[in-house]
Amino acid sequence: MQRRALGAATAALGLAALAGCSGTTAGDGTTDDDTLTVFAAASLSGAFEEIGTAFEAAHAPARVEFSYAGSSDLVSQIEAGAPADVLATADERTMATLAEASLTAAEPVAFATNTLRIVTAPGNPLGITGLPDLTGEDVNAVVCAPQVPCGAATEIVLSEAGVDLRPVSEEHSVTDVLGKVTSGEADAGLVYVTDALSAGEKVAVVEFPESASAVNVYPIAPVAGPGAGDSGADSGGGSGGTAALADAFIEFVTGPEGQEVLADHGFEQP
């Protein structure tokens, strides 16, 4: 089932606000109450696209629209009033920022964990074996910025290894780090296990023992307040229908089918 663009979903939500309590009907027969807007960490994109398709099949005529970015960017967008019904972040610290602003409609639930790996060009031409090798003069390394979950984890593992890394750039999402390596703009980067797996033969993967010191726990929660799908309600994530759909999506992600998809993409259980 082909999903509509996020911009179209946002427009539908705006029309619903003008129409009052009645849902706006789209050309395919769905209403704004059938459309769930999910903001998710960039590292979840592969798994959540698959989960979204399965969820739509099980909850017709529901539609799921995803917006992927670095977790801190997603929280900033919601705080600024962006329409979202569900948020899934790559660490608990970032989710706590939204909860402290009273913008979660329920207690966040942990649903997955992830750890870091070094990725290089295929064949690992520079012979990188661990974090210390990233400091070599001939190595252009790229990492996530400290304010995003993968960057915070990077700081922990580098500290654990006693490595003072001077990266050539700091990116705002882990997928941007991976892109720098796969495009040849960087020799090596620190990404999640799941991103390394998704890249397949485009990268070589190097494990390092310090990764165990930074295990990122992924939480998910319904969004409340200005960022909810009802354009400014102060209680609950969206209208009654959307709020129920948000709860159903979270249950699906944390349930057996969602967990199986996440495991296939390299995530571990919390």
C-alpha positions as CSV (number, residue, x, y, z in Angstrom):
1,M,0.0,0.0,0.0
2,Q,1.6,3.2,-1.1
3,R,1.8,5.9,1.6
4,R,1.0,9.5,1.0
5,A,3.7,12.2,1.4
6,L,4.0,13.7,4.9
7,G,3.1,17.1,3.5
8,A,-0.2,15.7,2.3
9,A,-0.9,14.3,5.7
10,T,-0.1,17.6,7.4
11,A,-2.5,19.3,5.0
12,A,-5.2,16.9,5.8
13,L,-4.7,17.6,9.5
14,G,-5.1,21.3,8.9
15,L,-8.4,20.7,7.0
16,A,-9.6,18.7,9.9
17,A,-9.0,21.6,12.3
18,L,-11.2,23.8,10.1
19,A,-13.9,21.2,9.8
20,G,-14.3,20.9,13.6
21,C,-14.8,17.4,15.1
22,S,-15.7,15.6,11.9
23,G,-12.9,14.0,10.0
24,T,-11.9,15.1,6.6
25,T,-12.3,12.4,4.0
26,A,-9.5,11.9,1.4
27,G,-10.0,10.8,-2.2
28,D,-9.3,7.2,-1.2
29,G,-12.0,7.2,1.5
30,T,-9.6,7.6,4.5
31,T,-10.1,10.4,7.0
32,D,-7.6,12.3,9.1
33,D,-8.4,10.0,12.0
34,D,-7.1,7.1,9.8
35,T,-3.7,8.8,9.2
36,L,-1.0,8.3,11.8
37,T,2.1,10.6,11.7
38,V,5.1,8.9,13.3
39,F,8.4,10.8,13.9
40,A,11.2,8.2,14.2
41,A,15.0,8.2,14.6
42,A,16.8,7.9,11.3
43,S,18.3,4.5,12.3
44,L,14.7,3.1,12.5
45,S,13.8,3.9,8.9
46,G,14.3,0.4,7.4
47,A,12.6,-1.5,10.2
48,F,9.7,1.0,10.6
49,E,8.9,1.1,6.9
50,E,8.4,-2.7,7.1
51,I,6.5,-2.4,10.4
52,G,4.3,0.4,8.9
53,T,3.3,-1.8,5.9
54,A,2.4,-4.7,8.2
55,F,0.5,-2.4,10.6
56,E,-1.5,-0.9,7.7
57,A,-2.5,-4.4,6.5
58,A,-3.7,-5.3,10.0
59,H,-5.5,-2.0,10.7
60,A,-7.1,-1.0,7.4
61,P,-7.9,1.7,6.4
62,A,-5.1,3.1,8.6
63,R,-2.2,4.9,6.9
64,V,1.1,5.6,8.6
65,E,3.2,8.5,7.5
66,F,6.9,8.6,8.7
67,S,9.3,11.5,9.2
68,Y,12.9,10.4,9.9
69,A,15.7,12.5,11.3
70,G,18.1,12.7,14.2
71,S,16.2,12.3,17.5
72,S,17.1,15.7,18.8
73,D,15.9,17.4,15.6
74,L,12.6,15.5,15.9
75,V,12.1,16.6,19.5
76,S,12.8,20.2,18.4
77,Q,10.3,20.0,15.6
78,I,7.6,18.7,18.0
79,E,8.3,21.4,20.6
80,A,7.9,23.9,17.8
81,G,4.4,22.5,17.0
82,A,5.1,20.0,14.2
83,P,2.2,17.6,13.8
84,A,3.2,14.2,15.2
85,D,1.1,11.4,16.9
86,V,4.0,9.1,17.9
87,L,7.7,9.6,18.6
88,A,10.4,6.9,18.6
89,T,13.9,8.1,19.6
90,A,17.3,6.4,19.6
91,D,17.9,7.0,23.3
92,E,16.0,7.7,26.5
93,R,17.7,11.0,27.2
94,T,16.2,12.6,24.1
95,M,12.8,11.2,24.8
96,A,13.0,12.6,28.4
97,T,13.4,16.1,27.0
98,L,9.9,15.8,25.4
99,A,8.4,14.2,28.5
100,E,9.8,17.0,30.7
101,A,8.0,19.5,28.4
102,S,4.7,17.5,29.0
103,L,4.5,16.6,25.3
104,T,4.2,12.8,25.8
105,A,0.7,11.5,26.3
106,A,1.8,8.4,28.1
107,E,4.9,6.9,29.7
108,P,7.5,6.0,27.0
109,V,8.1,2.3,26.4
110,A,11.5,0.8,25.6
111,F,11.3,-1.4,22.5
112,A,14.8,-2.0,21.2
113,T,18.5,-1.5,21.8
114,N,21.5,-0.7,19.5
115,T,25.3,-0.4,19.7
116,L,28.0,1.1,17.6
117,R,30.3,-0.3,15.0
118,I,33.1,1.2,12.8
119,V,32.3,1.1,9.1
120,T,34.9,1.6,6.3
121,A,35.1,1.3,2.6
122,P,34.7,-2.3,1.3
123,G,37.7,-4.4,2.1
124,N,38.8,-2.0,4.8
125,P,41.7,-0.6,2.7
126,L,43.3,1.3,5.6
127,G,43.4,-1.8,7.8
128,I,41.4,-0.3,10.7
129,T,41.0,-2.7,13.6
130,G,39.7,-0.5,16.4
131,L,39.0,3.0,17.7
132,P,42.7,4.1,18.1
133,D,43.2,3.5,14.3
134,L,40.7,6.3,13.6
135,T,43.2,8.9,14.8
136,G,45.7,8.1,12.1
137,E,46.8,11.1,10.0
138,D,45.7,9.4,6.8
139,V,42.2,8.5,8.2
140,N,39.3,10.9,7.6
141,A,36.7,9.8,10.2
142,V,33.2,11.1,10.6
143,V,30.9,10.7,13.6
144,C,27.5,11.9,14.8
145,A,27.2,15.3,16.6
146,P,27.3,15.1,20.4
147,Q,23.7,16.3,20.8
148,V,22.2,13.3,18.9
149,P,22.0,9.8,20.4
150,C,24.7,8.2,18.2
151,G,27.0,11.1,19.0
152,A,26.5,10.8,22.7
153,A,27.2,7.0,22.4
154,T,30.3,7.9,20.4
155,E,31.7,10.1,23.1
156,I,31.2,7.3,25.6
157,V,33.1,4.7,23.6
158,L,35.9,7.0,22.7
159,S,36.3,8.0,26.4
160,E,36.2,4.3,27.4
161,A,39.0,3.6,24.8
162,G,41.0,6.7,25.9
163,V,40.9,8.0,22.3
164,D,41.0,11.7,21.4
165,L,39.4,11.6,17.9
166,R,39.3,14.7,15.7
167,P,36.6,13.8,13.1
168,V,36.5,15.6,9.8
169,S,32.8,16.3,10.3
170,E,30.0,15.7,12.9
171,E,26.6,14.8,11.4
172,H,23.1,15.3,12.7
173,S,21.9,11.7,12.0
174,V,23.6,8.3,11.8
175,T,22.4,7.8,8.3
176,D,24.4,10.9,7.3
177,V,27.5,9.3,8.8
178,L,26.9,6.1,6.8
179,G,26.3,8.1,3.6
180,K,29.7,9.9,4.0
181,V,31.4,6.5,4.2
182,T,29.5,4.8,1.4
183,S,30.0,7.8,-0.9
184,G,33.8,7.9,-0.3
185,E,33.7,11.3,1.4
186,A,35.1,9.7,4.6
187,D,37.4,6.7,5.2
188,A,35.5,5.5,8.3
189,G,32.6,6.3,10.5
190,L,30.9,5.2,13.7
191,V,27.3,4.0,13.1
192,Y,24.9,1.6,14.7
193,V,25.0,-2.1,14.1
194,T,21.7,-1.8,12.3
195,D,23.0,0.8,9.8
196,A,26.1,-1.3,9.1
197,L,23.8,-4.3,8.4
198,S,21.6,-2.2,6.1
199,A,24.6,-1.1,4.1
200,G,25.5,-4.7,3.2
201,E,28.5,-5.0,0.9
202,K,28.9,-1.2,0.6
203,V,31.0,-1.2,3.8
204,A,33.3,-3.3,5.8
205,V,32.3,-3.6,9.5
206,V,34.8,-3.5,12.4
207,E,33.7,-4.5,15.9
208,F,35.4,-3.0,19.0
209,P,35.1,-4.0,22.6
210,E,34.2,-0.5,23.9
211,S,30.9,-0.7,22.1
212,A,29.4,-2.6,25.1
213,S,29.9,0.6,27.2
214,A,27.3,2.5,25.2
215,V,24.0,0.6,24.6
216,N,21.3,2.9,23.3
217,V,17.8,2.1,24.5
218,Y,15.1,3.1,22.1
219,P,11.8,4.4,23.6
220,I,8.4,5.1,21.9
221,A,5.5,7.2,23.1
222,P,2.4,9.0,21.9
223,V,2.8,12.7,21.4
224,A,0.6,15.2,23.3
225,G,0.2,19.0,23.2
226,P,1.0,21.3,20.3
227,G,2.8,18.6,18.4
228,A,-0.2,16.2,18.4
229,G,-2.3,15.5,15.4
230,D,-5.2,17.7,16.6
231,S,-3.4,21.0,16.1
232,G,-3.0,22.1,19.7
233,A,-5.0,20.0,22.1
234,D,-3.4,19.8,25.6
235,S,-4.3,16.3,26.4
236,G,-3.7,13.2,24.4
237,G,-2.0,12.5,21.1
238,G,-4.5,13.7,18.5
239,S,-8.2,13.2,18.2
240,G,-9.9,10.2,19.7
241,G,-9.4,8.1,16.6
242,T,-5.8,9.1,16.1
243,A,-5.0,8.6,19.7
244,A,-6.3,5.1,19.6
245,L,-4.4,4.4,16.4
246,A,-1.2,5.7,18.1
247,D,-1.7,3.3,21.0
248,A,-2.3,0.5,18.5
249,F,0.9,1.3,16.6
250,I,3.0,1.3,19.8
251,E,1.5,-2.0,20.8
252,F,2.3,-3.4,17.4
253,V,5.9,-2.2,17.6
254,T,6.4,-3.7,21.1
255,G,4.5,-6.9,20.2
256,P,5.8,-10.1,18.6
257,E,5.4,-9.0,15.0
258,G,7.1,-5.7,15.5
259,Q,9.9,-7.2,17.5
260,E,10.5,-9.8,14.9
261,V,11.0,-7.1,12.2
262,L,13.3,-5.2,14.5
263,A,15.4,-8.3,15.2
264,D,15.7,-8.9,11.4
265,H,17.1,-5.4,11.0
266,G,19.8,-6.0,13.8
267,F,18.1,-4.5,16.8
268,E,18.3,-6.2,20.2
269,Q,15.4,-6.4,22.7
270,P,15.6,-3.9,25.6
